Amino acid sequence: MWKFVRNLQAAVVLATITMVVMAHPSTQQYRTKLDVKNELCGLKLIVHCASKDDDLRAHVLDTGYAFSWEFESVNFIRATVFWCNLAVRNNRLSFTAYNAAIYNRYNHWVVNEKGVFTEGHYLISEWRYGALSVDKSFCNVGP
């Protein structure tokens, strides 16, 4: 009989803790929007982003265009990670576009001849084989 009472008490305590944790704002789902914009003058950019559960497929972006996606994330689990692979000509780079385990200050990424930048112009990742050569005289994207 006492074993049943102890198990019941443990179940009640566990259920109470679960309800408190799930009611906390950090466990609520929220929508996050990410985008990668091509600011390479006259060059097409191949963008392939994915997470462990979602492959967003490869997209070809003309100059000035962006690839955007939204997803639901739960702060409590902190498991969502999106990474992107980029390619132009024979040059490639990869970067983590979102990681729920860390503070994500930037969700908008800009790609130019030097690499991937945050919207605040902070370089995140450089092209594997160095900066790309582009002719900016035919491009009105960026400075």
N, C-alpha and C positions, 0 to 999 in steps of 0.2 A: 504494500500500500504506500509506504513512504517513497519508494522508488518512483511510483506513478506521480506523486505530488511533486517531487523534485523535478521530474521531467516536464510536468505541466508548468511549474514555475520558470524553468529554463526557457520553455517555449514562449511564455508570456513576455519575459524579458527580451528575448530575441525579436519577437514581433514588435515590441515597443521601440527598440533601437532601430529596427528597419524602417518603421513609420517616421521616426524623427529624422533619420538620415535622408529618406526620400522626399521629405517635405522641405528640406534645406534648399535655398536658392541655387547652390552650386551643383545640385543634381538635376536641375531642370534642363530640358532640351531647348536648344536654341538653333536658329538657322545661321549659317556662316556662308558668306559669298566670297569667292576667290576669283581673280582674273589675271591673265597673262597677256600683255599687249606687245605687239610687234612694232618697234620703232627703228627697224633696220631699213635704211633707204634703198628702195628698189629690190629688196631681197625677200623671198618667201621664207617663212619660219615654220618648221614642223614642231608642234607641241604635243607631247604625249604625257598625260598626267594620270596617276593611279593611286589607290590606297590598297591596303591588304584585301579589302572586300570589293572595291569598285575600280574597274578599268574604264577610263573615260575615252579611250581610243585616241588615235593620232588625228590631229587637225592641222591643216595647212592654212597659215594666216598671211594675207597680203600686208604690206606696209600700212600702219595705222589701225589695223583691226586687232581685236582681243578675243580670247577664248575665256568664257566665264562659266562657273558652275556653283551650285549651292548644295549644301548638305546639312543634315541635322546632327548635332553633336551633344553629348552629355558630359558636363564638366566632371562629374563624380568619377567616371571611369577613366577619363583622360587617355584614351587609346587611339583616337583618330590621328592618322598621319597621312598626308598627301605629298607625293614627290612628283617632280616633272622632269622629263628628259626633253631637251631641245636640240634641234639640228638645223644647220644652215650649210649648204654645200657639203664639204667633208668635215666640218667642225661641229663638235658636240659639247654639251654641258648638262649637268644635272644639279637640281637643288631641291630642298625641302620647302614646299609651298605652305604647309600647315602642319603643326605638331601640337596636339592638345595638351601634351605633358608640359609644355613651356608656354610662356606668355607670348601670344601672337599679336605683335604690334602692327604688323603689315600684312595685308591680304591682297594688295594690288601690286603686281610685278611688271616691270618694264624691261624689255629686252632691246639692247642696242649693240653696236659693233664691239663694245668692250666686254659685255656680259649681261647678267641679270641684276637689276637694281630694284630697290624698294621705291615706292612712290615718292619717298623723301630723298631719293638720289644716293642711297647707301648701297655700295656694291656688295652683292651676296655671293656671286659665283662668276668666274671668268671662263671664257671659251678655252677649251682644252689646248688648242694649238695657237693661242694668242689672238689678239684683236683682229676682227674682220676688216677688210678694206672695202669701204663703201664710198660712193660719189655723192656727197651731200648736196651738190649743186642741183641735182634733179629731185631733191626731196624737201618737202616743207614740213616734216615731222621733227619736232624738237628744235633746240637752238643751233 
